[in-house]
Amino acid sequence: MTADAPTILATCGGMVDGGWQDAAYGPLLHFAIELAGVTGRAPRVAHVNTAGGDPRVVEGAELEAARAAGVEGSHIRVFPHPNHERLAEHVLSRDVIWVSGGSVVNLLALWRAHGLDDLLRQAWEAGVVLAGGSAGGLCWHRGGTTTSFGPEAQVVADGLGLLPGSFSPHHDSQPSRRPVFRDAVASGRIPPGCGVDEGVGLLYRGTELVEVVAERPDAYAWAVSADGSELRLDARVLPSSPLS
């Protein structure tokens, strides 16, 4: 079973320290799986690490974390070429597609080159939960802030546009993003949207923001209006993950 409406969970989180394991699914990843509403079988989660260059070194940890969570884990990669001969079939057969962080600029270029942007739109319309952290939260929007070009926050304005607004991650850990985001919205370079602290997720049904969730208390989303003004949005704190 897939979600009963097109669903996106855009976050600044994902995997967490697994203790004696390399890594574990964090509360936001567990919430994404919950949103898919799978019953009677293991949920199917595809990890996408395009923004980080498809590093094989992290894939084993993700698969072990998936196994520990009772999930059928897989990967969708584009380096050195797509790893599924029937890429559309694999994408559309997943319950959750989780996109990890890195360079959103590189991610967008490669997805468009391989047609993955269109496949993900089809999956979203079919009820596959699209989710991810940082670049994996920004990519679904029209634009937002990025460090794809270097350590200073800059603006990207050519996201996939499944969601009509903008997105800016790491607002509490990388404070330079905040003024860049507000100025970009106020100048009209990107549309109004939300910035998020570490561990915060925005849940969209269709294109409507319906809930803000967080992995910890005292973490928030920040809605930025067309004039650049900012409004704090409180979050519902998710239960801890079994292994976190």
PEZILIN-V374069 format. One record per backbone hydrogen bond with DSSP energy under -1.0 kcal/mol. CO is the residue of the C=O (numbers start at 1). NH is the residue of the N-H. Records with the same first field share a line. If there is no record, write none. Layout:
CO->NH, NH
//
This chain:
6->206
7->130
8->204
9->132
10->202
11->134
12->199
14->26
16->24
18->21
24->16
26->30
27->31
28->32
29->33
30->34
31->35
34->37
43->72
44->95, 96
45->74
46->98
47->76
48->100
49->52, 54
50->53
51->103
55->58
58->62
59->63
60->64
61->65
62->66
63->67
64->68
65->69
66->71
67->70
72->45
74->47
77->83
86->90
87->91
88->92
91->94
95->129
96->46
97->131
98->48
99->133
103->107
104->108
105->109
106->110
107->111
108->112
109->113
110->114
111->116
115->119
116->120
117->121
118->122
119->123
120->124
121->125
122->126
123->128
124->127
127->3
129->97
130->9
131->99
132->11
133->136
134->137, 138
135->139
138->141
139->160
140->163
141->161
142->159
143->167
144->156
146->154
154->146
156->144
165->142
166->194
168->196
170->174
174->177
176->180
177->181
178->182
179->183
180->184
181->185
182->186
183->187
184->189, 190
185->188
193->224
194->168
195->222
196->171
197->200
199->215
200->12
201->213
202->10
203->210, 211
204->8
205->208
208->205
211->203
212->236
213->201
214->238
220->197
221->233
222->195
223->231
224->193
225->228
229->225
231->223
233->221
236->214
241->244
//
